Amino acid sequence: MRWQFIGIEGIWRNIGLRPSTFNGYAGYLSVYLKFAGTDRPSEKVLHEFRENLFDRHLARSTLNNYKYAISAYHKMLGEKVEIPFLSRSDSITYFFSEDDITHFFEVILNLKHLCIFQVLFFGCLRAGELCDLDDADLDLKSLTVQIRQGKGGRSGLAYIIEECARKP
């Protein structure tokens, strides 16, 4: 859905968000406005919506993304709403075991798909960063991948393991 009402697209771009971030926030906002049934939700509706999000047991980062989108929307309407930021969880992240990763790569039979997943995994790339790669961005001699305009608009190098550079 294109957000043409009230010039919202221009506002997101003016604060430096990437198109994928804009589309994500537009999606969150769409869910909120659909829940509200109006383009001018009251604070009561906002509270009910937040309770609904909590009842769905969404991740804290997802709830914070809703917060950013909804806060910016109400600010654009000239309304101030207070939505608390949820701090990160202190839980320990689950990592795959070496056997899990080995098995994962062993079952990929298509060479192109194997290369894609190895660069994605070993380079710790985001899906968008992988999709934006060109052949020239991959340097098999130095085992690096040039990332252009990654998260936050930053560029940099990602490293891959020698196994990724070897010919099968």
Helices and strands as residue ranges (DSSP letters): G 5-7, H 8-14, H 19-36, H 43-55, H 60-76, H 98-106, H 111-122, H 127-131, G 135-137, E 138-139, E 144-147, G 151-153, E 156-159, H 162-165
